[in-house]
């Protein structure tokens, strides 16, 4: 935190840079929060670190006030901007280029959002977790050898698991800690990710990845338009 950032945004065709700093790294949600004076059209803009390396792309920037212009900053003061880390953007882009869609790992458990270690509240019958012996009331301690920091961290770990992989999981049941193996299934983007009473871990694409997919599609359309204009030029 505190490192300088450089956002190269676009407002009506004008390249408008903005200097800011890293405010928080939300590891469990795989997002970086920076403070910077931004424009409403900065969604999808590249974010650079102080060494000039791309550290991510803008996911969410504040909307301009009612009646404001997208050529004006949202505020003269720095505001919070959420950034998708570059390693996550690359992973999603690679999958989209190769197959045109995203497939995520699915474990088939519902968990308590506030628990730590993560408490399982429901298990999908005949799902990967059920077949591995995980039951409601179990606490998931580690996943694929990594300590689970919380519900969102578990969701990200499961979603990043390739369907068909067998993953070691350690769970605590009352006072006993057990080890098991779960054969992770797959769900394509667009499947439900949440449930009114909890969270269905690894059920589909997160809002951040949906937004990223839309940004990439917009970029592809713009590149296609520019290629067409270039080909028509004398």
Phi and psi restraints in degrees (value plus and minus 20) as a CYANA .aco file:
   2 UNK   PHI      73.5   113.5
   2 UNK   PSI     -32.3     7.7
   3 UNK   PHI     -88.3   -48.3
   3 UNK   PSI     125.4   165.4
   4 UNK   PHI     -92.4   -52.4
   4 UNK   PSI     127.8   167.8
   5 UNK   PHI    -149.4  -109.4
   5 UNK   PSI     137.5   177.5
   6 UNK   PHI    -154.6  -114.6
   6 UNK   PSI      95.9   135.9
   7 UNK   PHI    -124.1   -84.1
   7 UNK   PSI     106.9   146.9
   8 UNK   PHI    -126.2   -86.2
   8 UNK   PSI      73.3   113.3
   9 UNK   PHI    -118.2   -78.2
   9 UNK   PSI     159.9   199.9
  10 UNK   PHI    -158.9  -118.9
  10 UNK   PSI     109.3   149.3
  11 UNK   PHI    -153.4  -113.4
  11 UNK   PSI      89.1   129.1
  12 UNK   PHI      32.5    72.5
  12 UNK   PSI      25.6    65.6
  13 UNK   PHI      64.6   104.6
  13 UNK   PSI     -23.1    16.9
  14 UNK   PHI    -118.1   -78.1
  14 UNK   PSI     109.8   149.8
  15 UNK   PHI     -98.7   -58.7
  15 UNK   PSI      97.5   137.5
  16 UNK   PHI    -145.2  -105.2
  16 UNK   PSI      83.9   123.9
  17 UNK   PHI     -97.1   -57.1
  17 UNK   PSI     138.1   178.1
  18 UNK   PHI    -165.5  -125.5
  18 UNK   PSI     111.0   151.0
  19 UNK   PHI    -116.1   -76.1
  19 UNK   PSI     117.1   157.1
  20 UNK   PHI    -170.9  -130.9
  20 UNK   PSI    -178.9  -138.9
  21 UNK   PHI    -170.5  -130.5
  21 UNK   PSI     137.6   177.6
  22 UNK   PHI     -94.8   -54.8
  22 UNK   PSI     106.7   146.7
  23 UNK   PHI    -118.5   -78.5
  23 UNK   PSI     -62.9   -22.9
  24 UNK   PHI    -178.0  -138.0
  24 UNK   PSI     126.2   166.2
  25 UNK   PHI    -133.5   -93.5
  25 UNK   PSI      88.7   128.7
  26 UNK   PHI    -108.1   -68.1
  26 UNK   PSI      66.4   106.4
  27 UNK   PHI     -82.3   -42.3
  27 UNK   PSI     -59.6   -19.6
  28 UNK   PHI     -83.9   -43.9
  28 UNK   PSI     -51.9   -11.9
  29 UNK   PHI    -121.4   -81.4
  29 UNK   PSI     -19.8    20.2
  30 UNK   PHI      37.7    77.7
  30 UNK   PSI      25.9    65.9
  31 UNK   PHI    -153.5  -113.5
  31 UNK   PSI     131.1   171.1
  32 UNK   PHI    -133.7   -93.7
  32 UNK   PSI     111.4   151.4
  33 UNK   PHI    -126.6   -86.6
  33 UNK   PSI     104.7   144.7
  34 UNK   PHI    -140.6  -100.6
  34 UNK   PSI     142.0   182.0
  35 UNK   PHI    -131.5   -91.5
  35 UNK   PSI     107.9   147.9
  36 UNK   PHI    -183.8  -143.8
  36 UNK   PSI     131.7   171.7
  37 UNK   PHI    -103.5   -63.5
  37 UNK   PSI      91.0   131.0
  38 UNK   PHI    -140.9  -100.9
  38 UNK   PSI     149.7   189.7
  39 UNK   PHI    -129.5   -89.5
  39 UNK   PSI     133.6   173.6
  40 UNK   PHI     -79.5   -39.5
  40 UNK   PSI     -46.1    -6.1
  41 UNK   PHI    -109.4   -69.4
  41 UNK   PSI      -4.5    35.5
  42 UNK   PHI    -100.3   -60.3
  42 UNK   PSI     -22.3    17.7
  43 UNK   PHI     -78.4   -38.4
  43 UNK   PSI     106.9   146.9
  44 UNK   PHI      70.6   110.6
  44 UNK   PSI     -22.7    17.3
  45 UNK   PHI     -91.8   -51.8
  45 UNK   PSI     126.1   166.1
  46 UNK   PHI     -93.2   -53.2
  46 UNK   PSI     125.5   165.5
  47 UNK   PHI    -139.1   -99.1
  47 UNK   PSI     106.4   146.4
  48 UNK   PHI    -128.0   -88.0
  48 UNK   PSI     132.0   172.0
  49 UNK   PHI    -111.1   -71.1
  49 UNK   PSI    -196.6  -156.6
  50 UNK   PHI     -89.4   -49.4
  50 UNK   PSI     -32.0     8.0
  51 UNK   PHI    -116.9   -76.9
  51 UNK   PSI     -18.3    21.7
  52 UNK   PHI      67.2   107.2
  52 UNK   PSI     -12.1    27.9
  53 UNK   PHI    -109.3   -69.3
  53 UNK   PSI     123.4   163.4
  54 UNK   PHI     -91.7   -51.7
  54 UNK   PSI     100.2   140.2
  55 UNK   PHI    -121.7   -81.7
  55 UNK   PSI     -32.7     7.3
  56 UNK   PHI     148.1   188.1
  56 UNK   PSI    -189.4  -149.4
  57 UNK   PHI    -153.7  -113.7
  57 UNK   PSI     125.9   165.9
  58 UNK   PHI     -84.0   -44.0
  58 UNK   PSI     105.6   145.6
  59 UNK   PHI    -114.8   -74.8
  59 UNK   PSI     -71.8   -31.8
  60 UNK   PHI    -156.3  -116.3
  60 UNK   PSI     106.4   146.4
  61 UNK   PHI    -142.4  -102.4
  61 UNK   PSI     129.1   169.1
  62 UNK   PHI     -80.9   -40.9
  62 UNK   PSI     128.3   168.3
  63 UNK   PHI     -98.2   -58.2
  63 UNK   PSI     131.5   171.5
  64 UNK   PHI     -95.6   -55.6
  64 UNK   PSI     133.7   173.7
  65 UNK   PHI     -80.4   -40.4
  65 UNK   PSI     138.8   178.8
  66 UNK   PHI     -76.9   -36.9
  66 UNK   PSI     106.4   146.4
  67 UNK   PHI      69.9   109.9
  67 UNK   PSI     -25.6    14.4
  68 UNK   PHI     -99.5   -59.5
  68 UNK   PSI     148.2   188.2
  69 UNK   PHI    -126.0   -86.0
  69 UNK   PSI     124.5   164.5
  70 UNK   PHI     -94.3   -54.3
  70 UNK   PSI     -21.1    18.9
  71 UNK   PHI    -110.6   -70.6
  71 UNK   PSI     -22.2    17.8
  72 UNK   PHI    -129.9   -89.9
  72 UNK   PSI     126.0   166.0
  73 UNK   PHI     -81.6   -41.6
  73 UNK   PSI     132.3   172.3
  74 UNK   PHI     -79.0   -39.0
  74 UNK   PSI     -58.7   -18.7
  75 UNK   PHI    -175.7  -135.7
  75 UNK   PSI     131.4   171.4
  76 UNK   PHI     -90.6   -50.6
  76 UNK   PSI     -39.4     0.6
  77 UNK   PHI    -117.5   -77.5
  77 UNK   PSI     131.0   171.0
  78 UNK   PHI     -79.0   -39.0
  78 UNK   PSI     121.2   161.2
  79 UNK   PHI    -145.4  -105.4
  79 UNK   PSI     147.8   187.8
  80 UNK   PHI     -96.8   -56.8
  80 UNK   PSI     113.0   153.0
  81 UNK   PHI    -151.4  -111.4
  81 UNK   PSI     113.3   153.3
  82 UNK   PHI    -117.6   -77.6
  82 UNK   PSI     114.9   154.9
  83 UNK   PHI    -142.8  -102.8
  83 UNK   PSI     112.7   152.7
  84 UNK   PHI    -103.8   -63.8
  84 UNK   PSI     103.4   143.4
  85 UNK   PHI     -77.8   -37.8
  85 UNK   PSI     128.1   168.1
  86 UNK   PHI     -84.2   -44.2
  86 UNK   PSI     -53.8   -13.8
  87 UNK   PHI     -85.1   -45.1
  87 UNK   PSI     -54.8   -14.8
  88 UNK   PHI     -90.8   -50.8
  88 UNK   PSI     -62.3   -22.3
  89 UNK   PHI     -82.6   -42.6
  89 UNK   PSI     -61.1   -21.1
  90 UNK   PHI     -82.8   -42.8
  90 UNK   PSI     -62.6   -22.6
  91 UNK   PHI     -81.9   -41.9
  91 UNK   PSI     -65.6   -25.6
  92 UNK   PHI     -85.4   -45.4
  92 UNK   PSI     -64.4   -24.4
  93 UNK   PHI     -81.6   -41.6
  93 UNK   PSI     -61.2   -21.2
  94 UNK   PHI     -81.3   -41.3
  94 UNK   PSI     -65.2   -25.2
  95 UNK   PHI     -82.8   -42.8
  95 UNK   PSI     -61.6   -21.6
  96 UNK   PHI     -86.7   -46.7
  96 UNK   PSI     -58.7   -18.7
  97 UNK   PHI     -86.7   -46.7
  97 UNK   PSI     -61.2   -21.2
  98 UNK   PHI     -94.7   -54.7
  98 UNK   PSI     -60.8   -20.8
  99 UNK   PHI    -145.9  -105.9
  99 UNK   PSI     -33.6     6.4
 100 UNK   PHI      62.0   102.0
 100 UNK   PSI     -19.8    20.2
 101 UNK   PHI    -173.7  -133.7
 101 UNK   PSI     146.2   186.2
 102 UNK   PHI    -127.2   -87.2
 102 UNK   PSI     115.3   155.3
 103 UNK   PHI    -139.7   -99.7
 103 UNK   PSI     107.9   147.9
 104 UNK   PHI    -134.9   -94.9
 104 UNK   PSI     134.9   174.9
 105 UNK   PHI     -88.9   -48.9
 105 UNK   PSI     129.7   169.7
 106 UNK   PHI    -154.5  -114.5
 106 UNK   PSI     104.6   144.6
 107 UNK   PHI    -119.8   -79.8
 107 UNK   PSI     -51.9   -11.9
 108 UNK   PHI      62.7   102.7
 108 UNK   PSI      20.7    60.7
 109 UNK   PHI    -148.8  -108.8
 109 UNK   PSI     132.6   172.6
 110 UNK   PHI    -133.7   -93.7
 110 UNK   PSI     114.9   154.9
 111 UNK   PHI    -148.5  -108.5
 111 UNK   PSI     140.3   180.3
 112 UNK   PHI     -96.6   -56.6
 112 UNK   PSI     103.3   143.3
 113 UNK   PHI     -83.6   -43.6
 113 UNK   PSI     -45.3    -5.3
 114 UNK   PHI    -122.0   -82.0
 114 UNK   PSI     -20.0    20.0
 115 UNK   PHI    -105.8   -65.8
 115 UNK   PSI     131.2   171.2
 116 UNK   PHI    -176.9  -136.9
 116 UNK   PSI      97.4   137.4
 117 UNK   PHI     -79.1   -39.1
 117 UNK   PSI     140.1   180.1
 118 UNK   PHI     -83.7   -43.7
 118 UNK   PSI     103.9   143.9
 119 UNK   PHI    -115.1   -75.1
 119 UNK   PSI     105.9   145.9
 120 UNK   PHI    -101.4   -61.4
 120 UNK   PSI     103.6   143.6
 121 UNK   PHI    -124.3   -84.3
 121 UNK   PSI     -43.6    -3.6
 122 UNK   PHI    -173.7  -133.7
 122 UNK   PSI     125.8   165.8
 123 UNK   PHI    -146.7  -106.7
 123 UNK   PSI     108.4   148.4
 124 UNK   PHI     -87.5   -47.5
 124 UNK   PSI     103.2   143.2
 125 UNK   PHI     -82.0   -42.0
 125 UNK   PSI     114.1   154.1
 126 UNK   PHI      48.0    88.0
 126 UNK   PSI      -8.8    31.2
 127 UNK   PHI    -102.6   -62.6
 127 UNK   PSI     157.0   197.0
 128 UNK   PHI     -75.4   -35.4
 128 UNK   PSI     -65.3   -25.3
 129 UNK   PHI     -86.0   -46.0
 129 UNK   PSI     -62.1   -22.1
 130 UNK   PHI     -81.1   -41.1
 130 UNK   PSI     -65.5   -25.5
 131 UNK   PHI     -87.0   -47.0
 131 UNK   PSI     -44.5    -4.5
 132 UNK   PHI    -105.1   -65.1
 132 UNK   PSI     -25.7    14.3
 133 UNK   PHI      79.8   119.8
 133 UNK   PSI     -18.3    21.7
 134 UNK   PHI     -94.4   -54.4
 134 UNK   PSI     115.4   155.4
 135 UNK   PHI    -152.8  -112.8
 135 UNK   PSI     140.3   180.3
 136 UNK   PHI     -74.8   -34.8
 136 UNK   PSI     118.6   158.6
 137 UNK   PHI      79.6   119.6
 137 UNK   PSI     -35.9     4.1
 138 UNK   PHI     -95.2   -55.2
 138 UNK   PSI     130.3   170.3
 139 UNK   PHI    -127.9   -87.9
 139 UNK   PSI     106.2   146.2
 140 UNK   PHI    -105.8   -65.8
 140 UNK   PSI      96.0   136.0
 141 UNK   PHI    -114.9   -74.9
 141 UNK   PSI     -67.2   -27.2
 142 UNK   PHI    -154.2  -114.2
 142 UNK   PSI     133.3   173.3
 143 UNK   PHI    -155.1  -115.1
 143 UNK   PSI      99.2   139.2
 144 UNK   PHI      35.1    75.1
 144 UNK   PSI      17.8    57.8
 145 UNK   PHI      64.7   104.7
 145 UNK   PSI     -21.9    18.1
 146 UNK   PHI    -126.8   -86.8
 146 UNK   PSI     114.2   154.2
 147 UNK   PHI     -81.8   -41.8
 147 UNK   PSI     116.0   156.0
 148 UNK   PHI    -108.6   -68.6
 148 UNK   PSI      98.2   138.2
 149 UNK   PHI     -99.7   -59.7
 149 UNK   PSI     -42.2    -2.2
 150 UNK   PHI     151.3   191.3
 150 UNK   PSI     159.7   199.7
 151 UNK   PHI     -77.6   -37.6
 151 UNK   PSI     -64.0   -24.0
 152 UNK   PHI     -89.1   -49.1
 152 UNK   PSI     -54.8   -14.8
 153 UNK   PHI     -84.2   -44.2
 153 UNK   PSI     -63.5   -23.5
 154 UNK   PHI     -81.9   -41.9
 154 UNK   PSI     -63.3   -23.3
 155 UNK   PHI     -78.8   -38.8
 155 UNK   PSI     -64.2   -24.2
 156 UNK   PHI     -85.7   -45.7
 156 UNK   PSI     -60.9   -20.9
 157 UNK   PHI     -81.8   -41.8
 157 UNK   PSI     -62.6   -22.6
 158 UNK   PHI     -87.2   -47.2
 158 UNK   PSI     -65.3   -25.3
 159 UNK   PHI     -82.9   -42.9
 159 UNK   PSI     -51.0   -11.0
 160 UNK   PHI    -102.8   -62.8
 160 UNK   PSI     -25.9    14.1
 161 UNK   PHI     -99.6   -59.6
 161 UNK   PSI     112.6   152.6
 162 UNK   PHI     -90.1   -50.1
 162 UNK   PSI     111.8   151.8
 163 UNK   PHI     -75.9   -35.9
 163 UNK   PSI     114.0   154.0
 164 UNK   PHI      79.9   119.9
 164 UNK   PSI     -32.0     8.0
 165 UNK   PHI     -96.6   -56.6
 165 UNK   PSI     122.4   162.4
 166 UNK   PHI    -117.4   -77.4
 166 UNK   PSI      99.6   139.6
 167 UNK   PHI    -135.2   -95.2
 167 UNK   PSI     110.4   150.4
 168 UNK   PHI     -94.7   -54.7
 168 UNK   PSI     115.6   155.6
 169 UNK   PHI    -152.7  -112.7
 169 UNK   PSI     114.7   154.7
 170 UNK   PHI    -127.5   -87.5
 170 UNK   PSI     108.2   148.2
 171 UNK   PHI    -145.0  -105.0
 171 UNK   PSI     132.7   172.7
 172 UNK   PHI    -132.1   -92.1
 172 UNK   PSI     103.4   143.4
 173 UNK   PHI    -138.0   -98.0
 173 UNK   PSI      87.5   127.5
 174 UNK   PHI      38.4    78.4
 174 UNK   PSI    -133.6   -93.6
 175 UNK   PHI    -124.4   -84.4
 175 UNK   PSI     -13.0    27.0
 176 UNK   PHI    -129.7   -89.7
 176 UNK   PSI     111.5   151.5
 177 UNK   PHI    -121.5   -81.5
 177 UNK   PSI     108.2   148.2
 178 UNK   PHI    -145.0  -105.0
 178 UNK   PSI     136.9   176.9
 179 UNK   PHI    -134.8   -94.8
 179 UNK   PSI     122.3   162.3
 180 UNK   PHI    -167.7  -127.7
 180 UNK   PSI     149.7   189.7
 181 UNK   PHI    -140.7  -100.7
 181 UNK   PSI     112.4   152.4
 182 UNK   PHI    -137.9   -97.9
 182 UNK   PSI     109.5   149.5
 183 UNK   PHI    -109.6   -69.6
 183 UNK   PSI      82.0   122.0
 184 UNK   PHI     -89.4   -49.4
 184 UNK   PSI     113.4   153.4
 185 UNK   PHI    -112.4   -72.4
 185 UNK   PSI    -197.8  -157.8
 186 UNK   PHI    -146.2  -106.2
 186 UNK   PSI     127.1   167.1
 187 UNK   PHI    -154.0  -114.0
 187 UNK   PSI     118.2   158.2
 188 UNK   PHI    -101.4   -61.4
 188 UNK   PSI     142.7   182.7
 189 UNK   PHI     -79.8   -39.8
 189 UNK   PSI     126.0   166.0
 190 UNK   PHI      81.8   121.8
 190 UNK   PSI     -32.3     7.7
 191 UNK   PHI     -94.3   -54.3
 191 UNK   PSI     134.8   174.8
 192 UNK   PHI     -84.1   -44.1
 192 UNK   PSI     122.8   162.8
 193 UNK   PHI    -132.3   -92.3
 193 UNK   PSI     -38.9     1.1
 194 UNK   PHI    -147.6  -107.6
 194 UNK   PSI     146.4   186.4
 195 UNK   PHI    -156.6  -116.6
 195 UNK   PSI     126.1   166.1
 196 UNK   PHI     -74.2   -34.2
 196 UNK   PSI     -51.0   -11.0
 197 UNK   PHI    -122.3   -82.3
 197 UNK   PSI     -14.2    25.8
 198 UNK   PHI     155.6   195.6
 198 UNK   PSI    -162.0  -122.0
 199 UNK   PHI    -160.7  -120.7
 199 UNK   PSI     104.7   144.7
 200 UNK   PHI    -108.2   -68.2
 200 UNK   PSI      85.5   125.5
 201 UNK   PHI     -91.9   -51.9
 201 UNK   PSI     104.4   144.4
 202 UNK   PHI      51.4    91.4
 202 UNK   PSI      10.0    50.0
 203 UNK   PHI    -103.7   -63.7
 203 UNK   PSI     -33.1     6.9
 204 UNK   PHI     153.7   193.7
 204 UNK   PSI    -174.3  -134.3
 205 UNK   PHI    -106.9   -66.9
 205 UNK   PSI     122.5   162.5
 206 UNK   PHI    -103.3   -63.3
 206 UNK   PSI     141.6   181.6
 207 UNK   PHI     -76.1   -36.1
 207 UNK   PSI     -55.8   -15.8
 208 UNK   PHI     -83.0   -43.0
 208 UNK   PSI     -62.3   -22.3
 209 UNK   PHI     -92.6   -52.6
 209 UNK   PSI     -53.0   -13.0
 210 UNK   PHI     -81.3   -41.3
 210 UNK   PSI     -64.2   -24.2
 211 UNK   PHI     -83.2   -43.2
 211 UNK   PSI     -61.6   -21.6
 212 UNK   PHI     -83.0   -43.0
 212 UNK   PSI     -63.4   -23.4
 213 UNK   PHI     -77.7   -37.7
 213 UNK   PSI     -63.8   -23.8
 214 UNK   PHI     -85.3   -45.3
 214 UNK   PSI     -59.6   -19.6
 215 UNK   PHI     -84.0   -44.0
 215 UNK   PSI     -61.7   -21.7
 216 UNK   PHI     -86.2   -46.2
 216 UNK   PSI     -60.3   -20.3
 217 UNK   PHI     -82.1   -42.1
 217 UNK   PSI     -61.2   -21.2
 218 UNK   PHI     -82.4   -42.4
 218 UNK   PSI     -62.9   -22.9
 219 UNK   PHI     -82.6   -42.6
 219 UNK   PSI     -61.5   -21.5
 220 UNK   PHI     -83.2   -43.2
 220 UNK   PSI     -60.8   -20.8
 221 UNK   PHI     -84.4   -44.4
 221 UNK   PSI     -60.6   -20.6
 222 UNK   PHI     -86.4   -46.4
 222 UNK   PSI     -60.6   -20.6
 223 UNK   PHI     -83.4   -43.4
 223 UNK   PSI     -59.9   -19.9
 224 UNK   PHI     -83.0   -43.0
 224 UNK   PSI     -59.7   -19.7
 225 UNK   PHI     -84.7   -44.7
 225 UNK   PSI     -62.4   -22.4
 226 UNK   PHI     -86.3   -46.3
 226 UNK   PSI     -57.6   -17.6
 227 UNK   PHI     -83.4   -43.4
 227 UNK   PSI     -60.8   -20.8
 228 UNK   PHI     -82.8   -42.8
 228 UNK   PSI     -63.5   -23.5
 229 UNK   PHI     -84.1   -44.1
 229 UNK   PSI     -58.8   -18.8
 230 UNK   PHI     -85.2   -45.2
 230 UNK   PSI     -61.2   -21.2
 231 UNK   PHI     -87.0   -47.0
 231 UNK   PSI     -50.6   -10.6
 232 UNK   PHI    -101.5   -61.5
 232 UNK   PSI     -34.0     6.0
 233 UNK   PHI     -89.3   -49.3
 233 UNK   PSI     126.0   166.0
